[in-house]
Amino acid sequence: MRHHLILTTLAVILTACSPLYRQLGGDYDPPGSIEDLSADARELLAAAADGIDPERFLDAHVHMISDEIDPRAQMLRHPIRHGRMRVLLAAAGVDPDADWEAEYMERLLALIEASPLPGRHLLYALDRAYDREGNVDPNRTSLYVSNRRVMAWAENHPDVLVPAISIHPHRANALARLEYWAERGARFVKWLPNSQGMDPAEPALDDFYVAMARHDMTLLSHTGAERALPAAVQEYGNPLRLRRALDHGVRVIALHGAGDGTHVDLDDPGERPVSGWALLLRLLETPEYDGLLYADTSALTFRTHTPEPLLSVLARPDLQRRFVHGSDYPLSGVRAAVSLRGLARAGFIERGQIAALDEVRSWNPLAFDWVLKRTLRHPETGARLAADVFTFDPFDWPSSGVSGILELYSPRGH
């Protein structure tokens, strides 16, 4: 109740003062030249990029913005929803009165071009929420980003964008839509179970999983609690619920590494709730899921996430083999989401690096995420994330973590 009251109060304050949206979300200028950065920032940037082939860099978690949103998010009488939307637009550098999609994509492509690691970026669609009878549920649909628009942008920019479609498995034509997009080269399917309202462990999804496995498609599924959009059932983010997909041979990337929130331990339901990370780690250490289950680094530096996943991944090279870099942009651009001072207090970065990192964030919030993650050090051992977490080898997925991810995307229609 106290947490909800704080959020409501903050949202009410924000509705009265637009500059606060930009202060929390980010008051970003267009990306400039690297030469405009200070010597300290350029040095930090060079150190972060060292060892990473720019042509093999991969960001497996980038959202697309659409103006097809819950109407309540545009109403002041719904301050929390409205505040979330305005902060997100600020982080994305989008004017609320502009064409959201066009302005967002223009800025995203400019950020990619300005980065020393342009690489490839998985661009996410997001289907509407559906009930179990296959009907659209408008009350639980916070945001809709169509597959057609994501595919169109990827087809127009195949050098830097890879499409990740989104199909709700409860919609009446789910299997037909999956076949349609598979024939057009889609190889990634994005789910946000907590908000879209699908339980990944439901037997009714078996046919969907069989079809995904047949087309060698990868499921990108949110794990852990959902904070950016309203969530209908947080328990649907329980990583143990992904076992059903894995047991059907579907390759899965557990987004966010389940680093936020607790869930029911489905292996021992009578016990207290367990951290999502502990449950995901159990799956990652299951031998039969090696080569099928991966996780991404998105949001692991956010204030809302516990430090355990980050500490574990930094300490264990064997886990890094199973992790894919994901920025979660534009959420990673929300200034309030990442506390550099908090990371310094916890020993993940040096205090003397804060100013340079903040300068990089202002210059290019998309690049800031990988620069920060490459700068992170284990507080005790000094171990860092390996370059392999941020790159791909198109010939060998199972043994090299991110490897082979783009081989799965057949750019037919380009």
N, C-alpha and C positions, 0 to 999 in steps of 0.2 A: 504493500500500500504506500509506504514512504517513497519507494522508487518511482511509482506511478505519479505521486504528487509532485515530486521534483521535476519529472519530465513535463507534466502538465504546466507547472509554473514557468518552466523555461520556455515552453512553446508559446505561452501567452505573452511573455516578455518579447520573444522574437517577433511575434506578429505585429508588435507595435514599433519595431525598430529594424528596418531592413538591413542596415549595415552590420548588425549582429549575425545575420545569416552568413554574410561574407566572411566575418571574423571566424566563425566556427567552421564553415565549409571551405573557405579559401578565397582570397581576393587576388586571383591570378591574372597576370598579364600574358599576352601571347609569348610563346617560347622564343627566346633570343638565341644568340650565338653562344657557343661554349666559351668563346673568348671574352664574353661579357662577365663571366664568373671571376671571382677572386682567385688568387693563386692557390689558396688553401682548398677551395671548392674544386678547382680543376685537378689538384693533386688527389683529393679523395675520390673523384670521379674516375680518374685513371687507374687508381689502385683497385677500385671495385670492378672495373671492366677487365682487368688483367687476367689473362688466361681464358677468356670467353671469346669464341669466334663470333663476330657480329652476324654472320650469315647463319649461324646455328642457334642463336639465342631464341628462346621460346617463352612467351607469356601465355599460360594456359587458362587465364581467367580475366576476361575483359567484358564488361557489360555494355550493352547498347541502350540508349535512352529513347523513349517514345513519349509522345504526348497522350497516348491512350492509357490514362491512369484513372484510378478511382476518383470520381468527382469530389468526394469528400476531402481529398488532399488539397483541393483548390479553394476550400471554404474556411474562413477564419473561425467559424464555430466548431471546427474540428482541429484544435490547435496542435495536437501531437502529430497527426497525419500531415497537416499543412507545414508544420515546422520541419519534419523529416524531408518533405519534398523540396522545400526552399534551400535547406542546407545541402542536399544532394546536388541541386542545380548549381549552387555556388561552387561546390567542389569540382563540378564538371565544366565550369566556365561558361554556363549557358544563361542567357537572359530569359527570365520567365515569360516575357512578351514576344520572344523570337520563335522561329521554327526550331523546336528542340532537337529533332533528329539531325537536321542539316547542320546546325551550329555545333552540335556535339561531335558529329563525325568529322567535320572540318577541323575542329580543334584536336581530336584524337589523332588524326592523320598527321597534323602538324607536329604534335608531340613525338610521334614515332619517328618522323623524318629528322627532327632535331636531336634525337637520342644517338649516342655513339654505338648503341646496340639496337638497331631497328628490328632485326629478326622477324619473327612471325607472332601473331596474336590471335588467340581464339576469341571470336566475337559471339556473345551469347544472346540468343533469343529467349523469350519467356512466355510460355503458353498461359492461357487463362486458367482459373480454378474451375473444376468440374465436380459435380456430385457423383455418387455411385451409379446413378441412373443415366449418366452421360450428358447431363444438362449443364450448361454454363452456370456458374454460381457468381453472379455479379457482386454480391456482398463480400465475397472473399477474394475477388480479383483486384489486387492493388495496382498492378502494372501489367500491360500486355505489349510484348515486342514480337512482331510477326516473323515467322521463318522466311517469308519472301523478302522482307527488307534486309534481314541479316545476310541472306544468300546473295542478294543483289550487290550489297557493299563488298562482300568477299569476292564476287566475280569481277567487280570493277577494280579491285585492289588485291589481286591474288598473291602479289609479292610480299604483302605484310599481314593480310587478314585471312583467317580460316573460319568457316561458319560452324557454329554449334547450334543446331536446331533445338526446339523444345516441343515435345508432344505429350500432353497429359494422357496417361494410359486408360483413364476412365471415359474419355470422349468416345462417342459411338463409332467413329471412323478412325480410331487410333492406329490400328494395324495397317489400314489402307494408307494413311498419311505417312507412316513409317516407311512403307514400301516405296511410296512416291518419292520421298526425299532421299532414300537410299539409292534409288536409281539415278538421282541427280547428283550424286557424289557426296552427300552428307555422311559423315562418319562419327559425329559427336552429338549426343543428346543431353540436354541440360534439364535438371529437375531441381525445384526448390520445394521439397515435400512439406515442410512446416507450413508454408503459405499456400501452395497450390492444392494441398489436401489429398495427396496420395500417400499410402503406406507402402513403402518398398517391400515389406514382408508379406503382402497379401497374396494368397494363391491365385487370385483373379488376374494377376499380372504375369502369370507364367507364359502365356502365348506371346506377350510383348517381349519378354526376355528371350524366348526362343528365336524370335525374329531378329532381335538385336544381335544375338550371337551368330546367327546365320550370315548376317551382313558384316560381321566383324566391327560392330559399332561400339564405341566407348560411352559409358554412362558417366556423366559429370553430375554428381549428386551432392547437394548441400548436406553437411553433417554438423551436429551441434545445434545450439540455439540460434534462432534468427532474430536479429535486432533491427535491420534496415527497413524491412517491410512487416506489416502486421502478420502475426502467425496464428493459424487456427489451432494447430496441434504441434507443440514443440517436440513431443515424443517421436514424431515422424523423422526427426533429425538424428535419432539414435543410430549410430553406425552399425550396430549388430543387425539392424533391419535390412542391411544390404547383403546379408548372406544369401538371400534367395536369388538375387541377381548373379552373384558370384558362383553359386552352385549350378546355375544354368550356363556357366562359361562366359558370362558377360564381363568384359574388362571394365573396371570401375575406378574412377578417381574420386576419393572422398574429399570434397572441397572443404577448406578451412581446417582440416585435420581434427575436426570435432573439438576444437580447443576452447569452446565457450559452452558452459552449461553442464548439467548432470542428466542422466537417463536411468531408466530401469535396466538392471542387469538381467537380460532375458535368460541367461544361463542359471540365474539364482534369483528369481523375482522377489523372494521374501526379504532379501537384504535391502539396506538403504540404497538410494540412488548413487550411481557411480559416475565419475567424470567421463565425459564423452571421449577424451583422449585415452583414458585407460581401456575403454572398450574397443576403440579403434586399434590401439596397440596390440590387443589380443588378436584381432583379425590379421594385422600385419605379420604377426609372429606365427600364424597358422600356415604350416608348410604348403598345403594344397592351394593356398591363395597367392603364393609367390608367382609372379608373372601375370596375375589378374588384378590384384588390388594395389592401388597407389593412392597417394594423398597429395594435396598441393599446399604451398606455403602461404596462401592468401590469409590475411587477417591475423597471422600468428604474432604480429607486433602490435596489434590493437590493444587499447586499454581494457576492453571487455574480455580479453582472452587471458587465461591463466598462463604462467610461464613454463609449465611442465612440458608441453609439446616442443617449445623452442629449445629448452634445455636438453631434452632427449635427442632431438634431431642434431643439434650441434655436437653432442657427445658421442653419437653413434654413426660412424660412416656407413654401416650396414643399413640403417634407416634412410640415410640420404639417397641411397640407390633407389628407394621407393617413393621419393618425393619429386614433384614437379613444381617449378616456379609458377606462381600465380599472383598477380598484383591486386585483383579485385577492384581495379579502377572502374569508376571514379571514386568508390568508397575509400580507397587508399589515399585519395587526395583530400579527404575531409581532415582538416587540421586538428579538430578536436579528437579524432580517432586514434592518433599516434602521438604519444608523449615522449619526445626525445629526452627530456629531463628524467622522466620515469625510467626509461631504458638505461640511462646513465647511472641512476641510483641503484638499479639492479645489477649493474656491472656488465651489461651487454655492449655498451659503447663507452668511449672516453668522454669526459666532460668537455675536453678541448675540441671534440668533433661536432658538438651540437651546432655551432654557428655555421660551419660549412655544410652540414646536412640540411639545415633549415634553408640555406641559400639555394641548394640544389632543389629542394622541395618547391620553393617559389619559382625557380626557373623552369622546372619540368616535373610536375607531380607524378607523372607516369614513370619516368626514370627514377625518381626518388625512391620508389619502393624497392627496386632491385639494388640500387646503390646502398640503401640502408641495410638490406639483408646480407649483402656482401661485406658490409662493414661490421656487422655483428660478430662478437666473440663470446665464447663460453666464459662465464665469469671466473671460473677456476682454472680451466686448462688452456684457454685462449683459442680453442678449436673454432673453425669457421665453416660456413657452408661451402662445399666444393663447387667448382665451376660446372661440374657435370649436372648439378641441379638446375642450371639455367640454360643448358644446351641440349641438343638432340643429335642422335645418330640414326639416320633413316633406315638402318638395316638390322637393328638389334634391340627391340624394346625390352625383353625380359631382363637382360643382364646389365643394362645401362640406364635403368630408371626411365628417364624421359625418352630414351631412344625409340625411334620408330614412330613417334606420334604423328608426324606429317605424312608418313607412308600410308597411314590409315585414311588420309584425306585425298581422294582421287578427284582432281580438279576438272571433272567433266563439265562441259558447258562453258569453260573459260575460253 
